[in-house]
Amino acid sequence: MVKFYNIILILITPLKKTILILFFVFIKLLVNAQTCVELCNDLLAKDKLTECSLVIDSCKSVPSDSALYIRAKLSLKNNNLKEADKYCNKLIKLNSNYYEVWFIKGLIASLLGNHELAVHYFKIVLEKNPKHLKALYNSALNKGLQEDYRLAIIDLDKCLEINPNYTSAIYSKGYFNELLGNYKEAIIYYSNVISIDANYNDAQLALAYTYYLNEEKDKACKLVEELIDKGVQAALDLKTILCKTK
């Protein structure tokens, strides 16, 4: 009898979860259509894709262009690039002034390895909104992937004008300077990242490697040892490369 009861609980639990989600959606949608869009964006930011899908399917008052945009983002999050692009193209036909759609198109092109096209799409976004931080940053990354490091750094500088503490942009600026052979500049940017976020391990590993490239082996190995003491596994591999003894 106990086993049977447990089986029933297992079967009911997913149903309860769905009911709770639907109840949650119903309460939220009593407000207005704008709340639906905001709620979906919030759910997407938290990777709650099922809940977002329920919201957008249930909220009939959402404008068609907003609904298509949410569906495109949802498909992108689900790594369904073909479906995401389909929704983007529908949105462009419906409302060509909805410039945020070109950001999604840029991300899709980037994920498909078409970095030149991605930069083109991000440029359309930036023509409408020159301070679109994510478009600037992704434009920089895609220029970097085309080995246009100097142009990438220009976009990163624009990012940092908007947000001077944008650690990903500072790190990328260090990385592109490293690839250009500007090791002293790279060291400055990696160090800047660490001063903002002491737990940014990738920046610390990159800093150690750049010390080595800049012929500062003692600094490189000292930092590697500190990272090993902190339990950073990748530092062990880096030690074998940077700190070989004769």
Beta strands, then each sheet from edge to edge (+ up, - down):
end
